[in-house]
Amino acid sequence: MAPTKRLPAPALNAAVVKRLARRERRRDRSREEILDATRRVLLRSGVAATTLDAVAKEVGVSKTALYYYFPSKDTLLFELVFRALRTHAQAVHDAVEEAKDGAGALRALVRESVKAFTPRLEDFRLAFLHGQVASPGAVHLDAQQFARLRPLNELWLAGAAKKLTQDRKKHPGRAQVEPRLMAFLAYLSAIGLLTMKGMVESQDDPLVYSDDQLIEGFARIFEAATAP
């Protein structure tokens, strides 16, 4: 019998790394497919009907297979919300980074928050409103989940706060509002606009003002507040 051919150690290590990388990519794709299916079930049937059985049927896998990725419905729903928030926060961060100054950062924060969620208000409702309208105790986040959510605040707010702080070294700003609070207020204006859009559009009674008009109005208010 011919001896078994062995790969050199470096080649063997590289092969193992490639195999693990392929496995991880397959796992990530499977997770995304499950989250996409959960979103479809949720939008079609509501939260109460979004069970692991319903999601497994939508994906075309067994419930046991689903447990490999998500041990509970609460975990699955959290991951769906977290995905929407993380994508949104990164988009806001990237837009703010392009701004030249604090006022421009606030404009970018409002604009990107509104533009990102306007075509998918269902995701906005899930991420920001579900916890308010669900029955008491139906939504509960554990310490580990809070620990994953809190860094998103840095993506949303830190960039604008930094640029506003730099501006304050040159001039204090008319409103005399602490930079981080100013960034948070700009973000709240965008969340309020989206909430109102969701309310009126669900009744087929759109706002009198366009998104661009409302974004511009908020931007000018914040620009005036930060001006010397």
C-alpha positions in Angstrom: 0.0 0.0 0.0 1.3 3.4 -0.9 1.8 5.8 2.0 -0.8 8.5 2.5 0.4 11.7 1.1 0.4 14.4 3.8 0.2 18.1 3.1 3.0 20.3 4.5 1.9 22.0 7.8 1.6 25.5 6.2 -0.6 24.1 3.4 -2.6 22.1 5.9 -3.2 25.2 8.0 -4.3 27.2 5.0 -6.7 24.5 3.9 -8.3 24.4 7.4 -8.6 28.2 7.4 -10.3 28.1 4.0 -12.7 25.4 5.1 -13.6 27.3 8.3 -14.1 30.5 6.3 -16.5 28.7 3.8 -18.4 27.2 6.8 -18.7 30.7 8.4 -20.0 32.2 5.1 -22.6 29.5 4.8 -23.7 30.1 8.4 -24.0 33.8 7.8 -26.0 33.3 4.6 -28.3 30.9 6.5 -28.8 33.4 9.3 -29.6 36.1 6.8 -32.1 33.9 5.0 -33.8 33.1 8.3 -34.0 36.8 9.3 -35.4 37.7 5.8 -38.0 34.9 6.3 -38.9 36.2 9.7 -39.4 39.7 8.4 -41.8 38.3 5.7 -43.8 36.3 8.3 -43.9 39.3 10.6 -45.1 41.7 8.0 -47.6 39.3 6.7 -49.0 37.9 9.9 -48.0 40.1 12.8 -45.8 39.5 15.9 -48.2 37.0 17.6 -48.2 34.7 14.6 -44.4 34.9 14.1 -43.6 31.6 15.7 -40.5 29.5 15.2 -42.7 27.0 13.5 -44.0 29.6 11.0 -40.5 30.9 10.3 -39.1 27.3 9.8 -41.9 26.6 7.3 -41.2 29.9 5.5 -37.5 29.1 5.2 -38.1 25.4 4.4 -36.2 23.9 7.3 -37.1 22.0 10.4 -37.7 23.8 13.7 -34.8 21.8 15.1 -32.5 23.3 12.4 -33.8 26.8 13.3 -32.8 26.3 16.9 -29.2 25.9 15.8 -29.2 29.6 14.8 -31.7 31.1 17.1 -32.7 29.4 20.5 -35.9 31.3 20.9 -38.4 33.6 19.2 -37.3 36.5 21.4 -33.7 36.0 20.2 -34.8 35.9 16.6 -36.9 39.1 16.9 -34.0 40.8 18.6 -31.6 39.9 15.8 -34.1 41.2 13.3 -34.4 44.5 15.1 -30.6 44.7 15.7 -29.9 44.2 12.0 -32.2 47.1 11.1 -30.7 49.4 13.7 -27.1 48.5 12.9 -27.6 49.1 9.2 -29.3 52.4 9.9 -26.7 53.5 12.4 -23.8 52.7 10.0 -25.5 54.7 7.2 -25.9 57.7 9.6 -22.3 57.5 10.7 -21.0 57.4 7.2 -23.1 60.4 6.1 -22.0 62.4 9.1 -18.4 61.7 8.4 -18.7 63.4 5.1 -20.0 66.6 6.7 -17.6 69.6 6.9 -18.9 71.0 10.2 -21.3 70.5 13.0 -24.3 72.1 11.3 -23.6 69.9 8.2 -23.4 66.9 10.5 -26.8 67.6 12.0 -28.2 68.0 8.6 -26.7 64.7 7.5 -28.0 63.0 10.6 -31.6 64.1 10.0 -31.5 63.5 6.3 -29.9 60.0 6.4 -32.2 58.9 9.2 -35.3 59.9 7.3 -34.1 58.7 3.9 -32.9 55.3 5.2 -36.2 54.3 6.7 -38.8 56.1 4.4 -38.8 53.2 1.9 -39.2 50.6 4.6 -41.3 52.1 7.3 -42.2 48.5 8.4 -38.6 48.1 9.7 -38.8 51.5 11.4 -42.0 50.4 13.3 -40.4 47.1 14.2 -37.2 48.8 15.5 -38.6 51.8 17.3 -42.3 51.2 18.0 -42.8 47.5 18.6 -41.7 47.7 22.2 -44.2 50.4 22.9 -47.3 48.7 21.5 -46.5 45.2 22.5 -48.3 43.8 25.6 -46.5 44.5 28.9 -43.6 42.1 29.4 -43.7 40.9 25.8 -40.5 42.6 24.9 -37.6 42.1 27.3 -33.9 42.7 26.6 -31.2 41.0 28.6 -27.9 42.5 29.6 -26.0 41.0 26.7 -28.5 42.4 24.2 -28.3 45.9 25.8 -24.5 45.6 25.6 -24.8 45.1 21.8 -27.3 47.9 21.3 -25.5 50.7 23.3 -22.5 51.0 20.9 -24.9 51.9 18.2 -25.5 55.3 20.0 -21.8 56.1 19.1 -22.5 55.4 15.4 -25.6 57.7 15.6 -24.3 60.5 17.7 -20.6 60.6 18.3 -19.6 61.9 14.9 -21.9 64.9 15.0 -21.1 65.6 18.6 -17.4 65.7 17.7 -17.8 68.1 14.9 -20.0 70.4 17.0 -17.4 70.3 19.8 -14.8 71.4 17.3 -17.0 74.2 16.1 -17.5 75.4 19.7 -13.8 76.0 20.1 -14.3 78.7 17.4 -17.7 80.0 18.6 -20.1 78.9 21.3 -23.2 78.6 19.2 -26.4 80.6 19.7 -28.4 77.9 21.5 -25.7 77.0 24.0 -26.7 73.4 23.9 -24.2 70.7 24.8 -23.0 69.0 21.5 -24.1 65.5 22.4 -27.5 66.7 23.4 -27.7 68.7 20.2 -27.0 65.6 18.1 -29.6 63.7 20.1 -32.2 66.4 19.5 -31.5 66.2 15.8 -31.9 62.5 15.8 -35.2 62.8 17.8 -36.5 65.2 15.1 -35.9 62.5 12.5 -37.6 59.8 14.6 -40.6 62.1 15.1 -40.8 62.8 11.4 -40.8 59.1 10.6 -43.4 58.4 13.3 -45.7 61.0 11.8 -45.2 59.7 8.3 -46.1 56.2 9.5 -49.2 57.4 11.2 -50.6 59.4 8.3 -49.5 57.2 5.4 -51.2 54.2 7.0 -54.4 56.2 6.8 -53.7 57.3 3.2 -53.5 60.9 4.3 -49.9 62.0 3.6 -48.3 65.1 5.1 -48.8 68.4 3.4 -45.0 68.9 3.4 -42.6 66.7 1.5 -39.7 64.9 3.1 -37.2 67.3 1.6 -39.1 70.3 2.9 -39.3 68.9 6.4 -35.6 67.8 6.4 -34.6 71.2 5.2 -36.7 72.9 7.9 -35.1 70.9 10.6 -31.7 71.4 9.2 -32.1 75.2 9.1 -33.4 75.2 12.7 -30.3 73.3 13.9 -28.0 75.4 11.7 -29.4 78.6 13.3 -29.0 77.0 16.8 -25.3 76.3 16.2 -24.5 79.6 14.5 -22.5 82.2 16.4 
